Amino acid sequence: MQYLVSSFASSSGPDLAKVAMAYRSLVEIEESRSSRNQTLPIYNELHDRISATGAKGWPNDELEWFAATAWNNGVYYFRLQNLSFAEKWLSRSRALLTFCPTLSNNYKDKCENLYNTCLQKLLGT
């Protein structure tokens, strides 16, 4: 699957819908085989790729899916009081949210508040 992501992304004028679909498939396969934390590097790689190319051309619904699932993972770990993982996921969600204007307009404050609360608890302040 990682090969597919690379081949879709490296072709001239990559089909970003296929690249996004391949990343999403990677996440779903990895989650079915192990834990959700094993998928964090996939989200990190996706974020780096989008940051390098810009969000233009990436399917908005897929970007929103990645931002929302990262958020959900952060909330999950926050509720478990696993603050280290919660911070990582919430941080990734915040970063991905910057590529999703509609979602960002509706959830940015909520995301920032929970992230700050998580940091305060993590740092013991």
Secondary structure, 3 states (H helix, E strand, C coil): CHHHHHHHHHCCCCCHHHHHHHHHHHHHHHHHHCCHHHHHHHHHHHHHHHHHHCCCCCCHHHHHHHHHHHHHHHHHHHHCCCHHHHHHHHHHHHHHHCCCHHHHHHHHHHHHHHHHHHHHHHHCC
